[in-house]
Amino acid sequence: MSKLTKLEIKTHDQAVALLERGSLTEEECRFVFGNFREDANHVNSKAGAFFTPLGLARDLTFHIPYLHGQTTRVIDMCAGIGALGWAAWIVDKRWSRCTVDITCVEINPDYVEIGKKLLPQANWICGDVLDPELLNGLGRFDYAVSNPPYGAVQSPHRRHYKDGQFEYMVIEAAAQIADGGAFLVPQMSAPFCYSGKVYPDWFSKICRASRFEDKTGIVLDFNTGFDTEGYKDDWHGTAPTCEIVCCDFTELAQQSEQLSFASLCPV
């Protein structure tokens, strides 16, 4: 838990009071996202988890492939209280000819209960996003979004990547159920350094990201040009230096299908 200022305590209490009411307006939701302090009652630094500033959540969800006249299935992994899912829903609400079907997965039951009040339009699931049994029961998604916990967070669920960086484990899990995704990761976990700079600098071929790519076949691509540095004052408590990385999982899915077919048709 963090030591909050008197103003932070006041606005947090106001956010809590709003959550105790019935349905919330869009402006009331914005107030809660901006002022509810996840570090008021939880030691989030221990779990490596920090709520996404709403403006940054909006930037990340701009990568979702909304299709005219169609429904886009989106999963928010490690959803917290639902900033990414809410940002995706706001875009859907304003683009009346697009529809988004949102599933939010979060392991903290307190956050799930808050998320249900802020984004009742989503399907909320309290569980571990790395649990293969949980993921296999959700079906296929068009896109995954996530601001996962950062760093070496313990988990019993491992796939090809086993080095312990939780953000990578979430990306690898997303590759099993989605066609693509956008993820907020620590800058040192991205293959490039862009935020706070004019042009992106790509790290050497031997870096944390390249090792993940080699082990999983998942390529961490550059985003559409969003600089996260502009939101450094909007985080609660610690302001992590981060980047948005984008992934296309369709090639991996095709390879998996080919391997499955080959196993059924031995030479």
N, C-alpha and C positions, 0 to 999 in steps of 0.2 A: 504494500500500500504506500502511496505517495503522500507527502505532506502538502495539502492543498492550501491556497491562499483563501482569505475570507470571501473574495469575489467568486473564486472557483467553487467553494462550498455552497455559496448562495445560488449560483446558477445550476449547479448539480442538483440541489434540493428542488429547484423549480422544475427541472427535467423529470425528476422522480415523481413530483406531484402531477405532472402531465400524464405520465405513464399509468397513474392510478385511476385516470378517467377512462371513459369509453373510447370511441374512435377518435383519432387525431387528424387534424387538418394537415395539409402539406407543409405549411409554415411551422406548425407545432412539431412535426417530425424533424424538420430541419433544425429546430432549436434543440431537440433532444440529441440528435446526432452530433451537434456542435458542442453541447455542454454536459451530457451525461459522462461522468468520469469512470472509465473502466478500472482505474487505479484507486478508486475511493474505498473499495471493499475487497479487491483482489490484488495479489502480487503478480501482476502480469509480466513483469520483467523476468520472473522465474520461468514462465512458460514461453518467453520470447514472443508474446503476442501484444500487438498494439492496434487500436481501432484506426481504420483508414479515414483521413479527413474527407469530407463529403466532396469537395472539389476534385481531389485526386481520384476518388471513386468514380466520379463522372468521366474523367479523362480515360481511365482504364476501360470503362464499359463502352467507350466509343469504338472499341475494336470488335464488338459483338456484331456478327453478320446478320443484321435485321433484313428480312426479305419481304418485299411488297406482297401483301395479301396472304402471307404465310405465318405459321407459328414457329418461333425459334425457341428451342429448349435450352435453358441456361442453368448451370449448376454453380452456386457460390460455395466453394470449399473453405472450411474454417471461417464461417460467415460472421462470427462475432454477433453484433446486434443487427447486422443486415445492411450496412452502408452500400456495398457493391450491388446487392440484389435490389435495393431501393432505387439506386441510380439507374439500373437497367429498367426497372418498372416505370420510372418517370419518363424515360425516352419512349417507351412503349405507349404510355398514356398520351404523349404529345404527338406521336406519329400514329394517327388513328387507323391507318391502313396496315400497321404492323402489330403483331401480337407476340408477347414473350411469356413463356411458361417457366417459372423460376422455382428451383429447388435450393434450399439453404441447408447446409449441414454444419453443425457446430457441436462441439463436445461439452461445452459448459452449459448446464441446464438453466442457470440464471440468465445467461445471454439469450438462450432460445426463447424464454418466456417474454423477454423484452422485445426480441425480434418479431414475435408473433403479433405484438401490439403495433409495432411500427410498419410492418409489412405483412398484413394478414393475407394478402393475395398470393404469397409464396407457400410452397409445401415445406414446412420446417421439420427437420429431422435432428434429434439429439443423438450424436454418435461420433465415432472415430472415422474421419475421411480416408484413413489408410486401411480400414477393415475391408478386405476383399469381399466378404460375405455381404456386408452392407451395400457396397458399390455395385455388386453384381445384380442386386435386386432393384436397382434404380432405372435400368434401361439405358438407352443411348442418348447423349446430349449433343446438340450442335456446337456448344461452346462452354468452356469452363472459365471462371474467373476466381481469383483468390489473392488475398493478402495473408499468406500463411505465417505461422510462428517462424521466427528466424533462429538459425543456429542449431546446435546439437541437442535436439529434443528427443528423448527416448521414445521408442515405439517398438512393439513386438512384430510389427508388420513390415517386412522388407521385401523388395523385389531384386532387380539387377543392381540397383544402386544401394550400397551398404555402408557408405562413409559417414552417415549420421546427420548431414545437413537437412533439416526438416523441410525447408522450402523445395529442395530437389525431390524429396520423397513424395510431396504433394503433387508436383508436376508429373512425376512418373505415374502416380495413381490416376491423375486426370487423363493421361494418355490411354488408359484402359476403357474409358467410358465416354470420351468426347472427341469430336473431330478437330478441335482446335482450342486454344486458350490464351488468356492474357494473365500474367502473374506479376505481382509486386514483390521483388526480391532485394536483398541487400546488394549494394552496388558491387561488392567484391564477388557476388555470386552470379552476376551478369557477365557476358563475354565482352562487354564494352563499358566505357565510362562516358556518360553524356550529360547528366543533370549537373547544372552549374557551369556548363561549358558551351561554346558556340557550335563546335562540331564534335561528333563522337570519336573517342579514342578506343581502339580495340586492343584488348589485352593480348599477351603473347599466346602462342599455341599451347603452351604448357601452363594452364591456370585451372582454377577450380571448375569453371564452366566447361572447359574443354575435356576435363576428366569425366564430368557427368555425361557429356555428349558421347564420348567414346564408349562408356559403359552401357548406355541406354539406347543410343541411336536417335535421341531426341535433340533437335537443333533449337537453340535459344536465339531467336531472331530479334532484330531491332524493332522498336515500336514505330508508330507513325509520327514521332517527333515531339513527344511530351516530356517536358523537363519537370521532374518532381521537386526540384529545389524551391520552386515557388510556394510550396506548401509546408516548408520547414517550420513555420510558426504556428501551424494549425494542428500539429500532433499534440497529444496529451502526454505530459512528462517527457520522455526521451523522444527526440526527433531523429529517426534512423535515416541514414543516407541510402537511398534505394533507387531502383530503376524498374521500368516496366519491360518485361520480356514477353514476346509472343511466340507461340508454337503452333505448327501444323501437324496434327497427329494422323492425318488420313493415310499417309504412306505407310506408317507403322501398322495401321489397321489392315491395310491391303496385304502387307507382308505376313501378318498373323493369319489372315484367311488363307493365304497360299500355303503356309506351313500346315495348317489344319487340314486342308484338302489333300496335301501330299501324304500326310500321316494315314489318311483314310484310303489312299490308293497306292499301296506299296508296289514297287517294281518287282 
